[in-house]
Amino acid sequence: MPAEPDPTDASLRRAEPWKVAVVPPEPPEGDLSFPCPRCRAEVVERAYGPCSGCRAELRQLGGERRDVEVEYVPKMNVTPNAVALKD
């Protein structure tokens, strides 16, 4: 059987980097413990982001949801599609 490659061998790193690559461990299952990026309180949540209290506050800041209509006016340097103009 061939011997395992030496990961400190510089020529191997250049020629076959996938043989010496280090794969990070899988994240732990379940909830994560981290400081809330908004209020800095230590929280346990399913995913990284604002805590549930901060999310509730942010939802109230947004107000009512509404549709915004904007008419598109192309710039002068935009040329129309030649196929679309063909009669």
C-alpha positions as MATLAB code, in Angstrom:
seq = 'MPAEPDPTDASLRRAEPWKVAVVPPEPPEGDLSFPCPRCRAEVVERAYGPCSGCRAELRQLGGERRDVEVEYVPKMNVTPNAVALKD';
ca = [
       0.000    0.000    0.000;
       1.268    3.500   -0.768;
       2.090    5.707    2.191;
      -0.140    8.674    3.032;
       1.142   11.960    1.543;
       3.028   14.287    3.842;
       0.809   17.405    4.294;
       3.887   19.549    4.971;
       5.344   18.788    1.527;
       5.140   22.108   -0.400;
       5.263   20.424   -3.812;
       2.178   18.374   -2.958;
       0.230   21.490   -1.915;
       0.873   23.059   -5.308;
       0.186   19.928   -7.342;
      -2.799   18.409   -5.474;
      -4.267   20.863   -2.931;
      -7.416   18.753   -2.407;
      -5.380   16.007   -0.754;
      -4.217   18.285    2.048;
      -7.329   20.452    2.390;
      -8.900   20.693    5.827;
     -12.674   20.449    5.956;
     -14.251   22.311    8.893;
     -16.409   20.246   11.244;
     -20.187   20.255   10.798;
     -22.048   22.763   12.996;
     -23.758   21.247   16.033;
     -27.369   20.127   15.696;
     -30.054   22.221   17.382;
     -30.066   25.793   18.602;
     -27.063   28.114   18.616;
     -25.939   30.327   21.483;
     -24.621   33.763   20.424;
     -24.926   37.469   21.299;
     -27.733   39.265   19.468;
     -26.101   41.501   16.816;
     -28.572   44.299   17.649;
     -28.910   44.396   21.459;
     -25.872   42.251   22.418;
     -27.959   40.062   24.765;
     -26.893   36.410   24.920;
     -29.597   34.399   23.114;
     -30.267   30.826   22.002;
     -31.858   30.780   18.543;
     -32.170   28.394   15.595;
     -30.167   30.700   13.270;
     -27.851   33.700   13.643;
     -29.610   37.062   13.535;
     -31.585   39.448   15.741;
     -33.237   37.905   18.799;
     -37.020   37.434   18.873;
     -37.490   40.653   20.894;
     -35.489   42.707   18.389;
     -37.348   41.104   15.467;
     -40.673   42.154   17.026;
     -39.391   45.741   17.439;
     -38.119   45.840   13.860;
     -41.487   44.652   12.519;
     -43.205   47.578   14.291;
     -40.737   50.103   12.863;
     -41.675   49.186    9.299;
     -45.319   50.246    9.588;
     -48.007   49.079    7.190;
     -47.038   47.185    4.074;
     -47.982   48.953    0.876;
     -47.526   48.502   -2.868;
     -45.380   51.093   -4.599;
     -45.906   51.753   -8.295;
     -43.031   53.195  -10.266;
     -43.051   53.862  -13.978;
     -39.875   52.720  -15.724;
     -38.298   55.354  -17.947;
     -35.203   54.053  -19.759;
     -32.097   56.185  -19.893;
     -31.159   57.786  -23.195;
     -28.270   55.374  -23.783;
     -30.567   52.309  -23.566;
     -31.594   51.040  -26.997;
     -34.737   48.961  -27.434;
     -34.515   45.314  -28.417;
     -34.478   45.030  -32.212;
     -36.566   41.822  -32.169;
     -39.243   43.460  -30.031;
     -39.546   46.389  -32.489;
     -39.812   44.135  -35.552;
     -43.272   44.386  -37.174;
];
